[in-house]
Amino acid sequence: MKNRIIIFLLLAVTVFACRKSDYLLEGNSETITDNGLGTGTVTWTKDKEYVLEGFIFVNDGQVLTIEQGTVIRFKSGQAENASALIVARGGKIIAEGTESEPIIFTSENDDLKGSVARDIRGQWGGLIILGNAPINLSGGEASIEGIPLAEPRGLYGGIDENDNSGILKYISIRHGGTNIGDGNEINGLTLGGVGNQTQIDYVEVISNEDDGVEIFGGTVSLKHMVVSGCGDDLFDYDLGWSGNGQFWLGVQEDLPGDNLIEAGGGVDPIYGIPNSLPNLFNLTLVGSGKSSTGTCISFEKNAGGTIANSVFVNKDKGISIEVTDQQHDSYNQWKNGKLSIKTNLFYDVASSTPESIFKLSGLYSPEMANEWAAAFNTSKNEIGDPKINSASGDFVPEEKIKGDLLDYPLPWFQVVDFKGAFGEDNWIEGWTLLSQQ
């Protein structure tokens, strides 16, 4: 009997090892740890398998280059055992995948063939990039959330608007958001004080436990972003972010989530400057229905910005702006032309009326509420069916969504003749996990 048990255990170990070798290249796997020296200036190549254990930093002065098609896996763990990749201030990441060979960040247990279900979250930390661009906190710098305060490499913020933290292109970030303690989860992609010379284009965050993308100040711009199945907000910005965004797809699916976009100002002081005033065009944001929490967009703590030529679908609450006793609150940002919600299309949002979609929060009068609701029509927003089949994962409309369009601020923006993130080209196809559902 004892011999049979031993044979069974040996067979079990052998089967596990074989399964592991299905996706970890035998003899060519490397476990990366950080002893304080960071990654060094190094290139990670697609012919090797990388498993990151713990917090791995790209230190000041180092450059981490990741070859197209490379898969980077992270050890599972909570609190002090969490794993994440952090690009410190002065460090740089050059991660350029392609449509046919994206770079994938995922759990160590993911064989990319279904071993980790698409909706599994919180398996590891996330990707954090920190820079020297301005934030609106006292002292001009802060420790990024998700990293212990005692870690000096977790600081971000500075005075260089043109700071360059590298390139992210054709990247898929999957199953992250582990908790490091006291409800402090890591976002899928965290950008802290990142400058406008950093290039971020074609990036997916899928099934993250906390926010999909959170931007803490800085001047970075983001194009062709995909966020789906996250436990909190799809996109979150605060601390004076003043960059741009175009062609964003956000999908809450059947998960609770919260806001499609949470737009915040400052933390300490709340009313610090610069205010958060990004320009966001051509978004397609899909909520999880009338039973979900949160809003399409919640503007608070003096946040503003321009949201235009975009599509919002299936959310219980629309656009909320906060009214306080401060002269630069989000309501006054709107009154002063620094908060604009123009030429957008809303479908199955709130009660499908202007006054239910454009709402105020905080200390407001009926007259103020009526004035804001009336801005829905004067700003050329519309209510109508965009004719997308989001339930089946098809976000390209039956035909281009035309109508009044706000002129694009040049030169960063691509000028297009449609609302939403898609015209005729399904640019998420192939490289995203979302497109494979």
C-alpha positions as CSV (number, residue, x, y, z in Angstrom):
1,M,0.0,0.0,0.0
2,K,2.8,2.4,0.9
3,N,4.5,1.8,-2.4
4,R,1.3,2.5,-4.3
5,I,1.0,5.9,-2.5
6,I,4.5,6.8,-3.3
7,I,4.0,5.9,-7.0
8,F,0.8,8.0,-7.0
9,L,2.6,11.0,-5.5
10,L,5.4,10.7,-8.0
11,L,2.9,10.6,-10.9
12,A,1.1,13.6,-9.6
13,V,4.4,15.6,-9.3
14,T,5.3,14.5,-12.9
15,V,1.9,15.6,-14.3
16,F,2.2,19.0,-12.6
17,A,5.7,19.5,-13.9
18,C,4.6,18.6,-17.4
19,R,1.7,21.1,-17.2
20,K,4.1,23.7,-16.0
21,S,6.5,23.1,-18.8
22,D,3.7,23.6,-21.3
23,Y,4.1,27.3,-20.9
24,L,7.4,27.7,-19.1
25,L,10.2,27.0,-21.5
26,E,12.2,24.1,-20.1
27,G,15.6,25.2,-19.0
28,N,15.0,28.8,-20.2
29,S,13.0,30.3,-17.3
30,E,14.3,33.0,-15.1
31,T,13.0,34.2,-11.7
32,I,13.6,37.9,-11.2
33,T,14.0,39.3,-7.7
34,D,15.1,42.7,-6.5
35,N,17.8,43.1,-3.9
36,G,17.8,46.9,-4.1
37,L,19.8,47.0,-7.3
38,G,16.8,47.0,-9.6
39,T,16.7,45.2,-12.9
40,G,19.8,47.0,-14.3
41,T,19.9,48.1,-17.9
42,V,18.8,44.9,-19.6
43,T,16.7,43.4,-22.4
44,W,14.1,40.7,-21.7
45,T,13.6,38.6,-24.8
46,K,10.6,36.4,-26.0
47,D,12.7,33.2,-26.1
48,K,12.8,33.2,-22.3
49,E,10.2,33.0,-19.6
50,Y,10.4,35.6,-16.8
51,V,8.8,35.1,-13.4
52,L,8.9,38.2,-11.1
53,E,8.9,37.7,-7.4
54,G,8.1,40.6,-5.1
55,F,8.5,44.3,-6.0
56,I,10.8,44.6,-9.0
57,F,12.1,48.1,-9.7
58,V,13.7,49.7,-12.7
59,N,15.9,52.1,-10.8
60,D,16.9,55.7,-11.6
61,G,19.2,55.6,-14.6
62,Q,18.3,52.1,-15.7
63,V,16.5,51.1,-18.9
64,L,14.4,47.9,-19.1
65,T,13.8,46.9,-22.7
66,I,11.2,44.2,-23.4
67,E,11.1,42.5,-26.8
68,Q,7.8,42.0,-28.7
69,G,6.0,38.8,-27.9
70,T,7.6,38.4,-24.4
71,V,5.4,37.0,-21.6
72,I,6.2,38.2,-18.1
73,R,4.6,36.4,-15.2
74,F,4.3,37.4,-11.6
75,K,4.3,35.3,-8.4
76,S,1.0,35.3,-6.6
77,G,0.9,36.8,-3.1
78,Q,-0.8,39.3,-0.9
79,A,0.6,42.1,1.4
80,E,4.4,41.9,1.7
81,N,4.4,38.9,-0.7
82,A,2.8,40.8,-3.6
83,S,4.6,41.1,-6.9
84,A,4.7,44.1,-9.2
85,L,6.9,45.9,-11.7
86,I,7.7,49.5,-10.8
87,V,9.6,52.0,-13.0
88,A,11.1,54.5,-10.6
89,R,11.7,58.2,-11.2
90,G,14.6,58.4,-13.7
91,G,14.1,54.9,-14.8
92,K,12.8,53.9,-18.2
93,I,10.8,51.0,-19.8
94,I,10.9,50.4,-23.5
95,A,8.2,47.8,-24.1
96,E,7.1,47.8,-27.7
97,G,4.9,44.9,-28.7
98,T,3.1,44.5,-32.0
99,E,-0.4,43.7,-33.0
100,S,0.6,40.1,-33.8
101,E,3.1,39.8,-30.9
102,P,1.9,41.8,-27.9
103,I,3.8,41.9,-24.6
104,I,1.8,40.2,-21.8
105,F,2.0,40.8,-18.1
106,T,0.0,38.1,-16.2
107,S,-0.1,35.6,-13.3
108,E,2.5,32.9,-12.9
109,N,-0.3,30.4,-13.2
110,D,-1.5,31.6,-16.6
111,D,-0.7,29.4,-19.5
112,L,-2.5,31.7,-21.9
113,K,-4.8,28.8,-22.8
114,G,-7.5,29.1,-20.2
115,S,-5.7,27.9,-17.0
116,V,-6.7,31.2,-15.4
117,A,-10.3,32.2,-16.2
118,R,-10.7,35.5,-18.0
119,D,-12.5,37.1,-15.0
120,I,-10.1,36.1,-12.3
121,R,-8.7,39.1,-10.5
122,G,-6.1,39.9,-7.8
123,Q,-3.5,37.3,-8.7
124,W,-0.5,39.7,-8.6
125,G,0.2,43.5,-8.3
126,G,0.4,45.6,-11.4
127,L,2.6,47.8,-13.6
128,I,3.6,51.1,-12.0
129,I,5.4,53.9,-13.7
130,L,6.7,56.9,-11.8
131,G,8.0,60.2,-13.2
132,N,9.3,63.7,-12.5
133,A,6.3,65.6,-13.9
134,P,4.2,68.0,-11.7
135,I,1.6,66.9,-9.3
136,N,-0.6,69.2,-7.1
137,L,0.5,67.9,-3.7
138,S,2.2,70.0,-1.0
139,G,6.0,69.6,-1.5
140,G,5.6,68.4,-5.1
141,E,6.1,64.7,-4.5
142,A,4.4,61.7,-2.9
143,S,4.7,58.0,-2.3
144,I,2.6,56.0,-4.8
145,E,-0.2,53.9,-3.4
146,G,0.4,50.2,-3.4
147,I,4.1,50.5,-2.3
148,P,5.2,50.6,1.3
149,L,6.0,54.2,2.5
150,A,9.5,53.1,3.6
151,E,10.5,52.4,0.0
152,P,12.2,55.6,-1.4
153,R,12.0,54.3,-4.9
154,G,8.2,54.7,-4.6
155,L,8.3,58.5,-4.8
156,Y,6.9,60.4,-7.8
157,G,6.4,64.0,-8.9
158,G,8.7,66.9,-9.8
159,I,8.9,69.9,-12.2
160,D,9.7,68.4,-15.6
161,E,6.5,68.4,-17.7
162,N,8.6,66.8,-20.6
163,D,9.8,63.9,-18.5
164,N,10.2,60.6,-20.4
165,S,9.6,57.3,-18.7
166,G,9.7,55.2,-21.9
167,I,7.3,53.5,-24.2
168,L,4.3,51.1,-23.7
169,K,2.8,49.8,-26.9
170,Y,0.7,46.7,-27.5
171,I,0.7,45.6,-23.9
172,S,-1.8,43.4,-22.2
173,I,-2.0,43.5,-18.3
174,R,-4.1,40.6,-16.9
175,H,-5.5,39.4,-13.6
176,G,-3.7,41.9,-11.3
177,G,-4.6,44.1,-8.4
178,T,-3.5,42.1,-5.3
179,N,-4.1,43.7,-1.9
180,I,-0.9,44.8,-0.1
181,G,-2.9,45.5,3.2
182,D,-5.7,47.6,4.6
183,G,-7.7,47.7,1.4
184,N,-4.7,49.1,-0.5
185,E,-4.8,47.4,-3.9
186,I,-2.5,48.0,-6.8
187,N,-4.1,49.3,-10.0
188,G,-3.6,47.5,-13.3
189,L,-1.6,50.4,-14.7
190,T,-0.6,53.2,-12.3
191,L,1.0,56.4,-13.7
192,G,2.4,58.8,-11.1
193,G,3.8,62.1,-12.2
194,V,4.6,60.7,-15.7
195,G,5.7,63.2,-18.3
196,N,4.4,64.0,-21.8
197,Q,7.4,62.5,-23.6
198,T,6.3,59.0,-22.4
199,Q,4.5,57.1,-25.1
200,I,1.5,55.0,-24.2
201,D,-0.5,53.5,-27.0
202,Y,-2.5,50.2,-27.4
203,V,-2.6,49.0,-23.8
204,E,-5.1,46.6,-22.3
205,V,-5.9,46.2,-18.6
206,I,-8.3,43.3,-18.0
207,S,-9.7,41.8,-14.8
208,N,-7.9,43.9,-12.2
209,E,-9.1,43.9,-8.6
210,D,-9.0,47.7,-8.2
211,D,-9.0,50.4,-10.9
212,G,-8.0,49.6,-14.4
213,V,-5.9,52.7,-15.0
214,E,-5.2,55.4,-12.4
215,I,-3.3,58.6,-13.3
216,F,-1.8,60.6,-10.4
217,G,-0.9,64.1,-11.9
218,G,1.6,64.5,-14.6
219,T,1.3,65.4,-18.2
220,V,1.3,62.0,-19.9
221,S,-1.1,61.2,-22.8
222,L,-2.8,57.8,-23.6
223,K,-4.1,56.5,-26.8
224,H,-5.9,53.2,-27.7
225,M,-6.6,52.1,-24.2
226,V,-8.8,49.0,-23.3
227,V,-10.0,48.4,-19.7
228,S,-12.5,45.7,-18.8
229,G,-13.8,43.6,-15.9
230,C,-12.2,45.6,-13.1
231,G,-13.4,45.7,-9.6
232,D,-13.4,49.5,-9.1
233,D,-13.3,52.4,-11.6
234,L,-12.3,51.8,-15.2
235,F,-10.3,55.0,-15.4
236,D,-9.3,57.3,-12.5
237,Y,-7.4,60.6,-12.6
238,D,-6.5,63.2,-10.0
239,L,-3.6,65.3,-8.6
240,G,-3.6,67.7,-11.5
241,W,-3.4,65.4,-14.5
242,S,-3.2,67.6,-17.6
243,G,-2.6,65.2,-20.4
244,N,-4.7,63.9,-23.3
245,G,-6.6,60.7,-24.1
246,Q,-8.1,59.4,-27.3
247,F,-9.7,56.1,-28.4
248,W,-10.5,54.6,-25.0
249,L,-12.7,51.5,-24.6
250,G,-13.9,50.7,-21.1
251,V,-16.2,47.8,-20.3
252,Q,-17.7,46.9,-16.9
253,E,-19.5,43.9,-18.2
254,D,-21.4,42.1,-15.4
255,L,-19.1,43.1,-12.6
256,P,-20.1,45.7,-10.0
257,G,-17.3,48.2,-10.7
258,D,-17.9,51.8,-9.8
259,N,-17.4,54.9,-12.0
260,L,-16.5,54.6,-15.6
261,I,-14.3,57.6,-15.0
262,E,-13.5,59.1,-11.6
263,A,-12.2,62.6,-12.1
264,G,-10.5,64.0,-9.0
265,G,-8.5,67.1,-8.1
266,G,-6.1,66.9,-5.2
267,V,-5.6,65.2,-1.8
268,D,-3.4,67.4,0.4
269,P,-4.4,70.1,-0.1
270,I,-7.7,69.0,-1.8
271,Y,-7.8,72.3,-3.6
272,G,-4.2,72.4,-4.8
273,I,-3.1,73.5,-8.3
274,P,-2.6,72.6,-11.0
275,N,-6.2,71.4,-11.4
276,S,-6.9,68.1,-13.3
277,L,-7.9,69.4,-16.8
278,P,-7.3,66.6,-19.4
279,N,-8.7,66.5,-22.9
280,L,-10.5,63.2,-23.6
281,F,-12.0,62.4,-27.0
282,N,-13.4,59.3,-28.7
283,L,-14.2,57.2,-25.6
284,T,-16.6,54.2,-25.7
285,L,-17.5,53.4,-22.1
286,V,-20.0,50.6,-21.3
287,G,-21.4,50.2,-17.8
288,S,-22.8,47.1,-16.2
289,G,-26.4,48.1,-16.0
290,K,-28.9,49.9,-13.8
291,S,-28.0,47.9,-10.7
292,S,-24.4,49.0,-10.7
293,T,-22.9,51.7,-8.5
294,G,-21.1,54.8,-9.6
295,T,-21.5,57.2,-12.5
296,C,-20.4,57.6,-16.1
297,I,-18.1,60.3,-14.9
298,S,-17.8,61.8,-11.4
299,F,-16.1,65.2,-11.2
300,E,-15.0,66.2,-7.7
301,K,-12.3,68.1,-5.8
302,N,-11.9,70.9,-8.4
303,A,-11.5,68.5,-11.3
304,G,-12.4,69.6,-14.8
305,G,-11.5,68.6,-18.3
306,T,-13.1,68.2,-21.7
307,I,-14.9,65.0,-22.6
308,A,-16.1,65.1,-26.3
309,N,-17.1,63.0,-29.3
310,S,-17.7,60.0,-27.0
311,V,-20.2,57.3,-26.3
312,F,-21.6,56.2,-22.9
313,V,-23.8,53.1,-22.6
314,N,-25.8,51.2,-19.9
315,K,-25.1,53.1,-16.7
316,D,-27.5,54.0,-13.8
317,K,-26.0,57.5,-13.3
318,G,-24.7,60.0,-15.8
319,I,-22.3,62.9,-15.4
320,S,-22.0,64.3,-11.9
321,I,-20.2,67.5,-11.0
322,E,-19.5,68.5,-7.4
323,V,-20.7,71.8,-5.9
324,T,-18.9,73.0,-2.8
325,D,-18.2,76.4,-1.2
326,Q,-14.9,76.7,-3.0
327,Q,-14.5,79.1,-6.0
328,H,-12.7,76.5,-8.1
329,D,-15.0,73.5,-7.4
330,S,-16.0,71.3,-10.4
331,Y,-19.2,73.3,-10.9
332,N,-17.2,76.5,-11.2
333,Q,-14.7,74.8,-13.5
334,W,-17.7,74.3,-15.8
335,K,-19.0,77.8,-15.4
336,N,-15.5,79.1,-16.2
337,G,-15.2,76.9,-19.4
338,K,-12.7,74.5,-17.9
339,L,-15.1,71.5,-17.7
340,S,-16.9,70.6,-20.9
341,I,-19.1,67.7,-21.8
342,K,-19.8,68.2,-25.4
343,T,-21.0,66.4,-28.5
344,N,-21.4,63.0,-26.8
345,L,-23.9,60.2,-27.3
346,F,-25.7,58.5,-24.3
347,Y,-27.7,55.3,-24.6
348,D,-29.6,53.6,-21.7
349,V,-28.0,56.0,-19.2
350,A,-30.0,57.0,-16.1
351,S,-33.6,57.6,-17.3
352,S,-32.5,58.6,-20.8
353,T,-33.4,62.3,-20.2
354,P,-31.0,65.3,-20.1
355,E,-32.0,66.2,-16.5
356,S,-31.3,62.6,-15.3
357,I,-28.0,62.3,-17.1
358,F,-26.5,65.7,-16.1
359,K,-26.7,65.9,-12.3
360,L,-25.0,67.8,-9.5
361,S,-23.7,66.6,-6.1
362,G,-23.0,68.5,-2.9
363,L,-24.2,72.0,-2.0
364,Y,-26.4,73.2,-4.9
365,S,-29.6,75.0,-5.5
366,P,-32.5,74.0,-7.8
367,E,-31.5,76.8,-10.1
368,M,-28.0,75.5,-10.4
369,A,-29.3,72.0,-11.1
370,N,-31.6,73.2,-13.8
371,E,-28.8,75.2,-15.4
372,W,-26.4,72.2,-15.5
373,A,-29.2,70.0,-16.9
374,A,-29.9,72.5,-19.7
375,A,-26.3,72.3,-20.7
376,F,-26.9,68.8,-22.0
377,N,-28.6,70.2,-25.1
378,T,-26.7,73.4,-25.5
379,S,-23.5,71.4,-25.5
380,K,-24.9,69.3,-28.4
381,N,-25.0,66.0,-26.5
382,E,-27.5,63.4,-27.8
383,I,-29.5,60.4,-26.6
384,G,-29.6,57.5,-29.0
385,D,-28.6,54.0,-29.9
386,P,-25.0,53.7,-31.0
387,K,-25.8,50.3,-32.5
388,I,-23.0,48.3,-31.0
389,N,-23.3,44.7,-29.7
390,S,-21.3,45.0,-26.5
391,A,-22.9,41.9,-25.0
392,S,-21.1,39.8,-27.6
393,G,-17.9,41.7,-27.3
394,D,-18.4,43.7,-30.6
395,F,-17.8,47.4,-30.0
396,V,-17.6,48.5,-33.5
397,P,-20.9,50.2,-34.5
398,E,-22.9,49.0,-37.5
399,E,-21.9,52.3,-39.1
400,K,-19.8,55.3,-38.0
401,I,-21.5,57.3,-35.3
402,K,-21.9,60.7,-36.9
403,G,-23.3,64.0,-35.7
404,D,-21.9,67.2,-34.2
405,L,-18.3,66.8,-33.3
406,L,-16.1,69.1,-31.3
407,D,-12.9,70.3,-33.0
408,Y,-9.8,68.4,-32.0
409,P,-7.0,70.2,-30.1
410,L,-3.9,69.7,-32.3
411,P,-1.3,68.4,-32.8
412,W,-1.5,65.3,-30.6
413,F,-5.0,64.2,-31.5
414,Q,-5.9,62.2,-34.6
415,V,-8.8,63.9,-36.4
416,V,-11.6,61.5,-37.2
417,D,-15.2,61.9,-38.4
418,F,-17.0,59.8,-35.8
419,K,-18.0,59.6,-32.1
420,G,-16.7,56.8,-29.8
421,A,-13.5,54.8,-29.9
422,F,-14.3,53.0,-33.2
423,G,-15.0,54.0,-36.8
424,E,-14.7,50.9,-39.0
425,D,-11.5,49.5,-37.8
426,N,-11.7,47.0,-34.8
427,W,-8.3,48.0,-33.4
428,I,-8.7,45.7,-30.3
429,E,-8.8,42.6,-32.5
430,G,-6.1,40.0,-31.9
431,W,-3.8,41.5,-29.4
432,T,-6.3,41.9,-26.5
433,L,-7.7,39.2,-24.3
434,L,-11.0,41.0,-24.4
435,S,-11.3,40.4,-28.2
436,Q,-10.8,36.7,-27.6
437,Q,-14.0,36.2,-25.6
